[in-house]
Amino acid sequence: MWRIDLSAGGESVDRTVLSPDERARAERLVSAKARARFRRARIALRRLLSEYLGVPPGKLALEYGAHGKPRLVPAPGGDGTGDAPPFFFNLSHSGGVALCAVGQFGEIGVDIERIRPLSYPGPLARDHLSPEERRLRSDWDAAAARPEFFRIWARKESILKAAGLGLSRPLSRVDTIRGRLDGRSWWLMDLFPGEGFTGAVACSRAPETVRQWSWP
């Protein structure tokens, strides 16, 4: 598990490692800050995968599932990734922080959320939390409930991302208390990326160990 500081500079030098698709996605973002953070997150992802796989970051080929989950394209011969064991990863960023989960234990999903004010916290909790989750506290309208709301939200998104479903399923169907979605169980772990943020990682199998580092 990697925590990535998106405020670090240098992306203008390294952006050549990005694919044409990644450069185009960055350009579609409205603000310059959002474009820079997107590029830095994707550059960091490619450099991390490069370290693990021994392939130059600009040579890594990524493809996307039906709901946008990225995965490596097996490369026959050549750079050696074609014969490598299955390698799973996922990336999420919010504000100036990103989280990248990597492993070989099964499909992975990670999510980071910035804890922020909500315009309609009560209705959001009613619409997106399961009955069991709503019963965890009675003050979802209060500011004190925000960290718990976003913690649950991050857990839900990490499961959906691990399953490759994105937000194609209603969040209320994701059971973060038991770590289940559509009858399937997922391993879950809360993450603490820094003050004002919360996060979670989900995996189809429980890893033997979880190590956490910072990048760069």
N, C-alpha and C positions, 0 to 999 in steps of 0.2 A: 504494500500500500504506500503510495507516494502522495505527499502534499506538495503542491506546486505554487510558488509565489509568482503571480502573474504581473506583479509590479516591476519585476526585474527587466532590465533593458536588453538590447541586443537582437531583438526580433528582426530588425531591418536587415541585419547581416545574414541571418540564417533562413530567411523566408524562402530561399530558393529550394529548400528541401521539401516544401509543400507541393502537393499535387495541384494540377490546374483546377480541379474541383474544389479543393480546400481554399485556394486563392479566390475563386469566384464566390464561395460562400462568405468569406470574410468581407469582400467588397459589397455584398448585399446588405450588410449591417449598417444601421443608420449613423451611429456615432463613431468618431475616430477611436475613442477609448475602447468601445466594444470590439472594433476591428482588431486593434492591437492585442487585446486580451485573447480573442479567439485564435489569432496567429500564434501567440506565445504558448497557449495551451496545446495546440496541435504540433508545434515544433517540439515542445517538451515530450509529448507522447511519442513522436517519431524517434527522438533521441533515446528515450527510455527503451522502447522496443528494439532499437538498434543495439543497445548494450546487451540486452537479453539474448538476442537472436544472432548477433554477429553479422548483420546486414546493414549497409550504409542507410542512414535514415531516408534519403531521397529515393532509395530503391525499393522501399517497402510498399507493397501494393495493398490497398484496403478496398473492401467492398462493403455494401450496406444491405442489411436485411429489409424485409417489407416495411418495418416500422422504424428504420433508420439506425439500427444498432450496427456499429462498425465491427468488422472482423478481418483477419488477414487472408489474403488470397494465396493459397498454396502455390509455391513457385517450383515447378519441376526442374530438377537438376540445378545447374548454374550456381545459385547462391546458397544452396543447402537447406532452405526452409521447407522444401517439399518433403523431406524425410524426417523433419523434426517432430517431436511429440506434440499433441494438441496444446495450443497456447491461447489462453483467454485473457481478455483485457476489457476495460471500460473506463470512460472518462466523463467527468462532470465538472462544471465550473460555475461559480456564482461570485459576482463582485470581483475582487482581486485575488481569489483563491481557487485552485482546481484540485481535484482528487483523481488519482489514477490507480485503479486496482489491476493487478496482473497476477496470473497464477496458472497452474496446470491441473487444478482439482475439479474443474467443471465450469459451466457458464457463470459469468460474474456480472453483477450490476452494482454501480456505485452512484450515490447522489449526494450533493452538497446543497444546503439551503442557507441563505442569509436570513437571520431572524430579524424581522421587520414588522412595522405596524400593519394591521389588516383593517380594511374598511368595514367588512362585515364578518367578524370572526365567528359569531354564533351560527349564522346560516352556512358558512363554510364548513364548520365542524359538523353540522347536521347533514349536509349534502355529501361530504367526502369521507367522514369517519364511520366506521362500523358501530353498531349499537354497543358492543363491548368496549370499543375505544372511547366512545363518548362517555361511558360510565366511569372512566378513569378519574374524571373530575367534573365538577358542576359549574365551573366559572369560565367556560370557554370564551365568554365575552370580555374577560379581564385581560389586561396587559400581561399579568403574571402567567397566563396560560400560553403565551406565544412560543416559548422554547419547547414546550411539550407538543404543541400543534405541529411545529416545523420538524421536530424529531420524528413524529409519526409519519408526516408527509415524506420525509427523506427515506424512511424505511419502506414505505409503499412504493416510491419511485425506484428504489434499488431493486426490489423484487420484480417489478414490471420490466425494468431494463435487463435484468439477468435473464428473464424469460423471453426477451426479444420482442416485447409487446408495446413498449413505449406507453403512451397514455391511451391506447386503444381499448382498455378495460376501465370501467368506473373504479375510482380509487376506493370506494366503499366496499368493493368486492375483495380487496386485499386485506387479509387478516394479519396485522403486524404483531399481535399478541402471541399467536401460535406460529407465525411465519408461513402462512399458507395462501395459495392462490389456485382457484379452480381444482381443489382437491390435492394439489401437489405441495409438498413441504420444501421450504428453503431455509438454509442456514442464514442467520442474520447477526450483524454486529453493529452497534452504534459507534460513531466516530466523532471526534472532537477536534475539528480543524483549526480552531482558534476562537478568540472572543468574538461573539456576535454571529457565529456560524454553528451549524450542526450538520451531521451527515450520517450515512449508513452504507454498509456494503452487504450484498446478498450473494450467495453462491449455491449452486445445485448440490454441492457436497461440502461437508465441514472440512476445512483445511486443518492440517496437523498443527501448523503455527501461523501466526499473522505477524509480520514484521512491518514497522512503519518508519519511513524515512522522509526527508525533505529534499526538494529539488528546486534550484540547483544547490 
